[in-house]
Amino acid sequence: MANFERTFIAIKPDGVQHGLAGEIIKRFEQKGFHLVARKFLWASEEYLKQHYIDLKDRYLFPGLVKYMN
């Protein structure tokens, strides 16, 4: 049986605002990756704090959460 890996890819808000989501996905597919699912959402502040919890002690954390929200 083949061993498959899955990777999470997030397109930041400015990429979506500039209409780059399709181009970004296309580039991954051209490299041989296969898109198995996608989900569009506006992440809440609490969700982002949990997602980036490993960065919570870094100086960039508050700005990152604000930017992504």
DRENTI-734778 format. One record per residue (C-alpha): residue number from 0; y, z, x; residue in three letters. Coordinates in steps of 0.25 Angstrom, whole numbers, always signed. Layout:
N
<pt><n>NUM</n><c2>Y</c2><c3>Z</c3><c1>X</c1><res>ALA</res></pt>
...
END
This chain:
69
<pt><n>0</n><c2>+0</c2><c3>+0</c3><c1>+0</c1><res>MET</res></pt>
<pt><n>1</n><c2>+14</c2><c3>-3</c3><c1>+5</c1><res>ALA</res></pt>
<pt><n>2</n><c2>+24</c2><c3>+7</c3><c1>+9</c1><res>ASN</res></pt>
<pt><n>3</n><c2>+37</c2><c3>+5</c3><c1>+2</c1><res>PHE</res></pt>
<pt><n>4</n><c2>+50</c2><c3>+12</c3><c1>+4</c1><res>GLU</res></pt>
<pt><n>5</n><c2>+62</c2><c3>+13</c3><c1>-5</c1><res>ARG</res></pt>
<pt><n>6</n><c2>+77</c2><c3>+14</c3><c1>-1</c1><res>THR</res></pt>
<pt><n>7</n><c2>+89</c2><c3>+19</c3><c1>-9</c1><res>PHE</res></pt>
<pt><n>8</n><c2>+101</c2><c3>+10</c3><c1>-8</c1><res>ILE</res></pt>
<pt><n>9</n><c2>+114</c2><c3>+14</c3><c1>-14</c1><res>ALA</res></pt>
<pt><n>10</n><c2>+126</c2><c3>+5</c3><c1>-15</c1><res>ILE</res></pt>
<pt><n>11</n><c2>+139</c2><c3>+13</c3><c1>-14</c1><res>LYS</res></pt>
<pt><n>12</n><c2>+150</c2><c3>+12</c3><c1>-25</c1><res>PRO</res></pt>
<pt><n>13</n><c2>+158</c2><c3>+2</c3><c1>-17</c1><res>ASP</res></pt>
<pt><n>14</n><c2>+147</c2><c3>-7</c3><c1>-15</c1><res>GLY</res></pt>
<pt><n>15</n><c2>+145</c2><c3>-8</c3><c1>-30</c1><res>VAL</res></pt>
<pt><n>16</n><c2>+160</c2><c3>-9</c3><c1>-33</c1><res>GLN</res></pt>
<pt><n>17</n><c2>+160</c2><c3>-21</c3><c1>-23</c1><res>HIS</res></pt>
<pt><n>18</n><c2>+149</c2><c3>-28</c3><c1>-30</c1><res>GLY</res></pt>
<pt><n>19</n><c2>+139</c2><c3>-27</c3><c1>-18</c1><res>LEU</res></pt>
<pt><n>20</n><c2>+127</c2><c3>-21</c3><c1>-24</c1><res>ALA</res></pt>
<pt><n>21</n><c2>+120</c2><c3>-34</c3><c1>-27</c1><res>GLY</res></pt>
<pt><n>22</n><c2>+123</c2><c3>-39</c3><c1>-12</c1><res>GLU</res></pt>
<pt><n>23</n><c2>+118</c2><c3>-25</c3><c1>-7</c1><res>ILE</res></pt>
<pt><n>24</n><c2>+105</c2><c3>-26</c3><c1>-15</c1><res>ILE</res></pt>
<pt><n>25</n><c2>+103</c2><c3>-41</c3><c1>-11</c1><res>LYS</res></pt>
<pt><n>26</n><c2>+104</c2><c3>-37</c3><c1>+4</c1><res>ARG</res></pt>
<pt><n>27</n><c2>+93</c2><c3>-27</c3><c1>+3</c1><res>PHE</res></pt>
<pt><n>28</n><c2>+84</c2><c3>-37</c3><c1>-4</c1><res>GLU</res></pt>
<pt><n>29</n><c2>+87</c2><c3>-47</c3><c1>+6</c1><res>GLN</res></pt>
<pt><n>30</n><c2>+82</c2><c3>-37</c3><c1>+17</c1><res>LYS</res></pt>
<pt><n>31</n><c2>+69</c2><c3>-36</c3><c1>+9</c1><res>GLY</res></pt>
<pt><n>32</n><c2>+71</c2><c3>-24</c3><c1>+1</c1><res>PHE</res></pt>
<pt><n>33</n><c2>+67</c2><c3>-24</c3><c1>-14</c1><res>HIS</res></pt>
<pt><n>34</n><c2>+75</c2><c3>-17</c3><c1>-24</c1><res>LEU</res></pt>
<pt><n>35</n><c2>+66</c2><c3>-9</c3><c1>-33</c1><res>VAL</res></pt>
<pt><n>36</n><c2>+77</c2><c3>-2</c3><c1>-41</c1><res>ALA</res></pt>
<pt><n>37</n><c2>+92</c2><c3>+0</c3><c1>-43</c1><res>ARG</res></pt>
<pt><n>38</n><c2>+100</c2><c3>+10</c3><c1>-50</c1><res>LYS</res></pt>
<pt><n>39</n><c2>+115</c2><c3>+9</c3><c1>-52</c1><res>PHE</res></pt>
<pt><n>40</n><c2>+122</c2><c3>+23</c3><c1>-54</c1><res>LEU</res></pt>
<pt><n>41</n><c2>+135</c2><c3>+30</c3><c1>-52</c1><res>TRP</res></pt>
<pt><n>42</n><c2>+130</c2><c3>+42</c3><c1>-44</c1><res>ALA</res></pt>
<pt><n>43</n><c2>+136</c2><c3>+56</c3><c1>-48</c1><res>SER</res></pt>
<pt><n>44</n><c2>+142</c2><c3>+65</c3><c1>-38</c1><res>GLU</res></pt>
<pt><n>45</n><c2>+130</c2><c3>+75</c3><c1>-40</c1><res>GLU</res></pt>
<pt><n>46</n><c2>+120</c2><c3>+63</c3><c1>-38</c1><res>TYR</res></pt>
<pt><n>47</n><c2>+127</c2><c3>+59</c3><c1>-25</c1><res>LEU</res></pt>
<pt><n>48</n><c2>+128</c2><c3>+73</c3><c1>-20</c1><res>LYS</res></pt>
<pt><n>49</n><c2>+113</c2><c3>+74</c3><c1>-21</c1><res>GLN</res></pt>
<pt><n>50</n><c2>+110</c2><c3>+60</c3><c1>-16</c1><res>HIS</res></pt>
<pt><n>51</n><c2>+119</c2><c3>+63</c3><c1>-3</c1><res>TYR</res></pt>
<pt><n>52</n><c2>+115</c2><c3>+77</c3><c1>-2</c1><res>ILE</res></pt>
<pt><n>53</n><c2>+111</c2><c3>+75</c3><c1>+13</c1><res>ASP</res></pt>
<pt><n>54</n><c2>+125</c2><c3>+72</c3><c1>+16</c1><res>LEU</res></pt>
<pt><n>55</n><c2>+131</c2><c3>+84</c3><c1>+9</c1><res>LYS</res></pt>
<pt><n>56</n><c2>+136</c2><c3>+91</c3><c1>+21</c1><res>ASP</res></pt>
<pt><n>57</n><c2>+142</c2><c3>+79</c3><c1>+27</c1><res>ARG</res></pt>
<pt><n>58</n><c2>+157</c2><c3>+76</c3><c1>+26</c1><res>TYR</res></pt>
<pt><n>59</n><c2>+155</c2><c3>+63</c3><c1>+19</c1><res>LEU</res></pt>
<pt><n>60</n><c2>+148</c2><c3>+69</c3><c1>+8</c1><res>PHE</res></pt>
<pt><n>61</n><c2>+159</c2><c3>+71</c3><c1>-2</c1><res>PRO</res></pt>
<pt><n>62</n><c2>+165</c2><c3>+58</c3><c1>+0</c1><res>GLY</res></pt>
<pt><n>63</n><c2>+152</c2><c3>+51</c3><c1>-1</c1><res>LEU</res></pt>
<pt><n>64</n><c2>+149</c2><c3>+57</c3><c1>-14</c1><res>VAL</res></pt>
<pt><n>65</n><c2>+163</c2><c3>+54</c3><c1>-19</c1><res>LYS</res></pt>
<pt><n>66</n><c2>+162</c2><c3>+39</c3><c1>-15</c1><res>TYR</res></pt>
<pt><n>67</n><c2>+148</c2><c3>+37</c3><c1>-21</c1><res>MET</res></pt>
<pt><n>68</n><c2>+152</c2><c3>+44</c3><c1>-34</c1><res>ASN</res></pt>
END
